[in-house]
């Protein structure tokens, strides 16, 4: 593999079924797609990691903002779930329907916050970089290395 300054390595060996190994900044993780099919789940599935990234980015963004404003945000919690929905293609794309992920983000803010602070934090919760990336769409370029 080429030298990448910052990245995530994911690998799966023959016989590993639907499970893969992830190494992220030296930390090993498992990812497992087999839970639904076989009833055994040895780790989060790929979409769980997407939801986790969005949730973590959201609560970190909220705490950074509240801290800068010196607001009494004691705890920010996000419950995330998703489903796949069929939608009409966006303008300019081929005619037909496409499947898109719809994420539901349930936000709970704890602390002695005013209604105005809560309203502002709700708005700020959609400004985290991960949410902006997901909403803008992602381009993936695959580079074959032999």
N, C-alpha and C positions, 0 to 999 in steps of 0.2 A: 504494500500500500504506500501511496505517496505520503509525505510528511504533512500533516495538517496541524496547524498551531493550536487549534481548539476544536474539539469535536467529540463525537460519541462513536464508539465502535460497537457494532452489533454482529453477532455470529451465531450460526446454528450448524451443528454437526449432523452427519448422516445418522439416522436413528434417534434424533432428539425429538421427533414428532413435531408438535406445534409449539415447542418451546425454544426460545433464543436466549443468549447471554448478552448482557449489555455491560460495557465498561464506560463510565462517565467520570472524567477527572479522577481516575484511579479507583473509583467505587464500583463494585460489581452489583448488578441487578439481574433479575430474571423477568422475562416477559412470556406470557403463556396465552395462547389463543385457544387451547383445548378445553377450557372449562365448560362451554356450552355444549360441545359435542360429546364429551366423554364423562362429564360430571366431576372431573378432577381439575383443580386449578392450582398450579404451582407458582403463580405470580400474577400481577396485574396484566390485563390485555393491553394491546397498543393504544386503544382509545382511552383507557384509564390514565395513561401517561399524558395524553393531550389535556384531559380534564385537570389533572394534577398541576400541570404547568400553568394553566389558566387560573386555577384557584390560588396557587402560590403567588403568582404575579399580582393578582387582584389584592390579596391581603397585604402584601408588602407595599404596594403602591398606596393603599389606604393609610397604612401606618406612617409611611414617609410623609405623606401630605398632612395628616393630622399632627404629626410631630413638628413639622415646619410651622404650622399655624398655632401650635401649642394648644390643641384641642384635646379634651379628655376621652379620647378613644381608648378604651381598655382592651377590647378584643374585637377582632373582625373575623367572622366565620363565613365561609362560602360552601354551600352544598351544591354540587354539580351533578347533573345527569344528562344523558343525551338520547336521541333517537334519530333514525334516518327517515327523512320525508322526501316524497317525490314532488318536485317543483318544475314549473315551466323553465325552459332555458332562458338565460339572460339575453337581452337584445344583442344581435350580432353573432350569436352562436347558432349551430345547426338546430333545425326544428325538432321538437320532441320534448321528452321529459328527462330530467336527471335526478339522481339521488343525492341529497345533501345532508350533512350532519346538522341537526338543530340542538344546540346546547341550552339547557335551562340552568340559570345561575341564581340560586336563592341566597340572598345576602342578609346577614344579621350583624348589626353594629351594637356593641355593648359599651356603655359609659354614660356619663352625665352630659349628653349632647343635646343641643338645642334643635328644634325642628329645622332651622335654617342650615345648621351644620350637617344634619342627617341628609337633607336634600342635596347639599353640595358633595358629600361623600358618595352618595348614590351616583351622582354624575361622574365623579372622579373614578369610580370603580370600573367604568368602561374605557378608561384612558390608559390602562396598563399596556405595555408593549406587546404582550402575547395576544391579548384580545384584538389589538389593532392589526397584528399580523394575520390572525385567523380571519378577521372580517375582510381584509384586503385580498386574501387569497395567497396561495403559496406557489411558487414555481420550483420545480425540481429538475435538476440536470444530472443525469446518470453518466458517470465516467467509468468505462470498463478498464480495469487494471489487470493485466496478466503477467 
